[in-house]
């Protein structure tokens, strides 16, 4: 039975892994899309480069720290040399988001930019990057689901299983398409795209997580699902508040005209 090789090719003793190739591709493509969108919105695109230079490493570090702390702390305490070995896998998207948002906020504050405008610019790039990056799990044969006899099951770790990385990748791609289609619509308010990204990604993660075999548990609950429920609540509350806030001045203006 064929299984993917995590190593794409070798240059002498240096092994180039698919995981690294996919993450690099996601970063490059996401940066390009955000750069072009910044140009269209008359924002100096160099700010996007500066943001990536700061947010990407912090996101990467956050993803690794989150994974180590919450998924396998005992192992890494016993094998500290494995802590930097990210080529073996072990990055958590929620940690990446926390680190990346902190990095983005620092850059936005440094250059006195509008946080929500920049967040909306990068939101499609983030979810597209996640869609691409999930395929690193395929080549590393990790983040898979329970055994199943469904026609699209994949042979992983000695059994046919739910390809949960594929489920999430397809969902993320769907969210990317939705964001691209609606971002120029008149009903979109500043901050809506980023909040929508958080809410929609989290919704998909709640579903996909229910099939995974490696979920971190808190009693009977999967922590990733709990965090995702918070993400859904944040996104919905933000969008509702954002639109009510923008409607109030219009309502007041209409009242003045009538009087």
N, C-alpha and C positions, 0 to 999 in steps of 0.2 A: 504494500500500500504506500503510495507516494505521500511524502510529507515535505513541506517547504524547508529550504535551508536558510537559516537566519543570516548567513554570510553571502553577500552578493558576489564579491570577488576579493582577491587578495593582491596586495602590492608588497612583494617580499614577505616579511613577517607580519605586516599590517593587514588585519582583516577588516574589510569595509562591510558593515552590516546593513541590511535592508531597513532596520529600525532607524538608524541614523540618516540614511538616504531619504526616507519618507518624512522624517521630522524636518530635515533641511529643505526639502521640496515644499512642505507646508509653510515653513517660515518665509521662504523666498516668494512664493506665490501670494501669500497673505500680505506681505509687505508691498508687493507690486500693486495689488488691488487697492489697498488703503492709500498708497502714494497717488495713484490716478484719481481716486475719489477726492482727496484733499485738493488736488489741482482744480477739479471741477467746482469745488466749493470756495475757490479763491483763497485757500490757506496754503502758506508756504509748505510744500511737501517735505522740506528738510526736517520739519518738526516730527513727521512720521518716522523718518530715519532715526532721529534722536530718541523717539519713544521706543522704537524696536530695540535699539542698542541698550536701553535701560530695562525695559519691561520683559524682553525675551529671556535674558539671564535670570532675572528675579522669578519669572514664571517657571523656568526650568528648575531652579533651586527649590522653589515652593513645591513643585510637583514631586521632587525627590524627597524632601523633608516630610511631606504629608504621607507619602507611601511608607517611608521608614517608620515613622511614629505610629501610624495607625494600622498598618498591615502586617509588619513583620519585625517589630522592634527587638524582640528577643534574639532573633537570628542575627541582626546587624550588630547588636551589642557583643555577640559571640564571634562575629566575623567582621570587624571594623574595616578591613581591607576591601570588603565588598561594597562599602557605602558609595564610593564614586563610580562603581561599575554599572553605569546606566545602560551600557550596551547589552546587558543581560535582561533589560526590561526593568520595570519598577518605577513608573511615573504615574501620578494620580492627577486627573484633570482638575479636580476641585482645588488641589494645592496649586496647580498652575494658574488657575483663575485668580486665586488670592494673591499670589506673588505678582502676577501680571498687572492686576488692578492697582496694587500698591505702586509698582513701577510707573504705570501710566499716570497715576495721580501726581507723583513726584515731578514728572516731566511737564504735565499740564500746569501745575502750580509754578514751576520754574519759569515757564515762558508766558504765564498769565493767559492761558488759552481757556476756551469754554469746555469744561469737562464732558458735558453730555454731547456736545457736537463731535468731539473727538471720539467719544465712546461709540456713537452711531456710525462714524466713518469706519472704525475697525471691527465692528460687530460681524459683518459678513465674512471678513478675513478670518476671524477667530473660529467661527463654526466650520468654514471650509477647511481650515487647518486641522480641526478635530476630525473631520471626515477622512482626510488623507492619513493623518497620524494613526488612526485606529487600525490601519492595515499593518502597522508594525507589530500589533498583537498577533496577527495571523502568522507572520513569519517567525515570531518568537514562540508561537503556539501557547499563548496565554490569554487570560480574560475570556475563556470560553464558557459554554453553558452546560446544562445537564444533558444526559444521554437522551436521544430521541430517534424515532424511525421516520421522521418527516423527509420528504424527497430532497430537500435542500440541506439536509444535515451534512456536516463535514467530519471527516475522520481525524480526530485529535486525541492524543494521549490514549490510544488503544481502544477508542470507541467512537461511534457516530454521535455527534453532539450538536446542540444549538450553536450556530456561529454568531455569538452575541456581538462580536466586534463588527460583523457585517450588518447586523440589525442597526447598531448605533451609527455606523458609517452612512448607511442609506438614510436614516432619519436626519442626521446632521446635514446631508446633502439637500434633503427636502427643505429643511429650515433655511439653508443658504439661499435656495431658489426663492422662497417666500420673501425673505428680507430684500433680495435684489428687486423683486417685482413690486414691492410696496414702498420702497424707500423714497420715491419721488411723488407719491400720492399726496393729495392735499390734506387728507385727514391725519397724516403722520405729524406728530409733534416732536420737538427735540427731546431726545432721550427714549423715545418709543422703540426705536430699532434695538438699542442695547437691552432694554428691559424685555422686549419681545424675544430677543435671542436667549436671554437667561431663562425665561419662562418656558419657551418651546424646547430648548435643549433639556431642561430639567424634567419636563413632561415625558420626553422620550426615555430619559435615563431611568425614571421610575419604572417604566414598562420593561426595559431591557434588563435592569438589575435583577428582576424577579427570576430570570433564567440563569443567572451566573452562579458558578460554584465556589467562587473565591471571595464572596462578599464579606466585609467586616460587619460583625453583628453587635448590637447593643441589646442584650436580652433577646426578644423575639423579632427585633426590628433590624433591618439592613441600614447601616449608617448612611450609605450613599443615597438611599431613598429618602431618608429623613432630611438630609441636606438638600436634596432635589425638591422636596416639598416646600422647603423654605424659599428656594429659588423661584418656584412657581408663584408662591404668595407674594414675594417681592415684585416680580414682574407684573402681575395683575394689579396689585395695589398701586404701584408706580404709574402704570398706564391710566388707570381710572382717575387717580388724583391729578395726573398731568392734564387730562382732558377737561376735568371739572375746573381746574385752575385757569385754563385758557378760555373756558366758556364764560366765566364770571365777568371779566371786563366787557365781553360782547353783550352780555345780558344787561349790564349797567348802562352801557352806551345806548342800547335799544330803549331802555326805560327813560333815559334823559330825552331822547328824541320824541318819544310819545308825549312827555310832559311839556 
